[in-house]
Amino acid sequence: MKKVFLTLMVMVLITSISFAAFSDLPDGHWAKATVEEMVEAGIISGYTDGTFRPSKEISKIESLILLSRIAGLNKYPTEATKYLETYTTVLSPYNTQYKKDVAYLLGVGVLKEKDLSNLLSSDKINSPLTREEMAVLVTKVLGKEDEATKNSIVVLPFSDTSSISAAAKPYVYYVYTQGIMAGMSDSTFSPKTALTRAQAATVLQRIYKKVNITPSIAGTTPTPTPTNASSVTSFVTGTITKIDTSTSSVWIKSTTGTEEYEYDKNTKFYVSGRELNSDSMKVNATVTATISGDTYIASMNITDGAKVSTKTVKGTIYAASSAAKTITVTTDGSRITYNYDSSTTYTLDGKTSTLTGAIKKDYNVTLTVDAANYITKAAVTSPDERIIGKITAVSTKYGYVVFEDDDDEEYILMDDEIDNYSKSYKKTSEDYYFDDDTDFKYNGSSKSYKSIATSSYLYKEGNYIAVTVGKNEYLDLIEVATKKSTLTGSSSTDDDDEKSDDDIVGEITVASTKYGYIVIEDVDSGKEYIIMDDVINKYDANYEDEDEDYYFNKETDFSYEGSSKKYSAIATTSYLYKKGNYVGLVLGKNDYIEEIKVASKESKLTGSSSSSSSYSSEDMIDDNYLVGEITDIDEDYITIECDDGEEYDIDVLSTAIVLDYGAKKPSTGYTDFEDAYDDDDIGKGDRVLVVLYKEDQTALIILLD
């Protein structure tokens, strides 16, 4: 007996274990959110080893302890103590340390003295609670026993209905039709199966807000407030074939045929245990309808295919109440409160989170709210959230930039300086705004709005972007870069940077037309990839299989420096099988390559024109010029930062001249560099093209803007 006593102490009385510590409730576990909600409410708890043990069977005494908490044991400590005094003699035959919990259930009318022997006798107290026993206790704690047992005819849709105890059938019927307990499968209820801790938490969560018990201070036994309902005689399970809202009629096709039924404002509609309304019905939805009389629907449980209309609410979190299960947000200057439950999902900065982990005051939030004012999804962003992605669409005309993160989540950034975006796009839940008060960076260097909001930087598809979200959907910082690793701060071996949009860019280091393979070395990380030609199909004779092997054939798309090529034209020693050439790979499924782009230089893989803005600075030097922004200047030198982030110090010869490309008359556009410098006609921030006399000298500088 001492061993049993200590076991129960560990199993039940631990109340300080946070749900965040439950090592056996990983993200994705079907009961994780429900358990967390019940733990936070103080109804159920975990173990000292940091586990919850969701699959462990719950004992009869444990179930009584949990139900006493649901019924208000901790809320009414004075009454609980008085009930213990009242029922001391009644409970004296039973050896349990939780007599106060049981006495409270006796005092509020959930239990009767005749129930005790089946629950507390020495051979029963630690035995598992069955599913039908839970149905009985739940019905009683809800104060619905009279309502459940008054039905003279009870029809259940389960093939194992005969296994349900006759006395328990009305209770099973009640919890099933109310959406509190479902079957273990579509056809079985499994009444004698033991209830697990995860299942118990789910049932308790569904009744938590419905329990309405006020204990009597005088010690008399109060009756939980009942809700009157029509006498239920049968139910029907099937598929909705037609709905006529004008006559409040619905046609349900069951195994016995299609019948017409009526509903009204008193009919209860449930979806996933939540009460909604008749708008939730939809043709082809699977339902179980509780029928009163011949054709009146008292309640309907929509088990599949429900129509749940939702709306999106954006704002900042003002407050949250775990007791009331509400979240209040500030939106458009008003505070609005919404409900949440165990089915609500949470993300914080794009990652799966929990109620307590995500819901913080002043955090930005996008709520998806259903017709019953319940939150189905809360997408929260911390005030300093930083989202990284790749620019996929731009419009300088309408003033918006679209980018996608690694999870293919799409974000739209609106330029409040242009303020024309509303004419060209449909508002989404992931919209943010920026203006000239936003801070900007390009490849790590600070920029002004004027210099970065151009087609070379922010408004350039293919560039990478990181946005830091401030309050009210405005951006505090926008960072733009040519490489993702610049934004992540990671080394050049960052996988996302290597394979942005499933791309690998590398230099061909080995090629074999005999065996049909090439080896490429990633231009950033140095990592090697082996590319196998399935047309030649001899590569397996000459290499060992590696993790980073990919395949191509005649179905693959090919191009050389922007021009499309057929397999026969490109799979030669002049193109694909040529060491020193560069390739860009677009990867498809099952390690096959969708597209191979070949070029003599890395910079030419994009297929862009030969304009200076598309060249790397090394390419420009090869062609004896540089284009960039002046970051430093003196009377005999300038420092230029090119679009790829590289900086160069250029000596300005004494004979150098400055050409203002925007001058109306060429004759007035020429100025000696020294005079232009003295007159501040050229300076920091100016974008210039520098013609190189040698690699680091110039005699001609052209002002571009």
Secondary structure, DSSP 4 states (H G I P E B T S, - for coil): -HHHHHHHHHHHS-----GGG-TTS-TT-TTHHHHHHHHHTTS----TTS---TTSBPBHHHHHHHHHHHTTTTT-HHHHHHHHHHTHHHHTTS--S-HHHHHHHHHTTSS-GGGHHHHHSTTTTTSBPBHHHHHHHHHHHTT-HHHHHT-S------TTGGGS-TTTHHHHHHHHHTTSS--SSSS---TTSBPBHHHHHHHHHHHTTT------TTS----PPP---PPEEEEEEEEEEEEETTTTEEEEEETTEEEEEE--TT-EEEETTEE--GGG--TT-EEEEEEETTTEEEEEEEEES----EEEEEEEEEEEETTTTEEEEEETTEEEEEE--TT-EEEETTEEE-HHHH--TT-EEEEEEETTSBEEEEEEE-TT-EEEEEEEEEETTTTEEEEE-TT--EEEEEETTT--GGGT----SSEEEE-TTSEEEETTEEE-HHHHSSTTTTT-TT-EEEEEE-GGGBEEEEEEESSHHHHH---TT-HHHHTGGGEEEEEEEEEETTTTEEEEEETTT--EEEEEETTT--GGGT----TTEEEE-TTSEEEETTEEE-HHHHSSTTTTT-TT-EEEEEE-STTBEEEEEEESSGGGGG---S-GGGS-HHHHHHTTEEEEEEEEEETTEEEEEETTS-EEEEEEEEEEEEEETT-SSHHHHEEEHHHHHHTTSS-TT-EEEEEEEETTEEEEEEE--
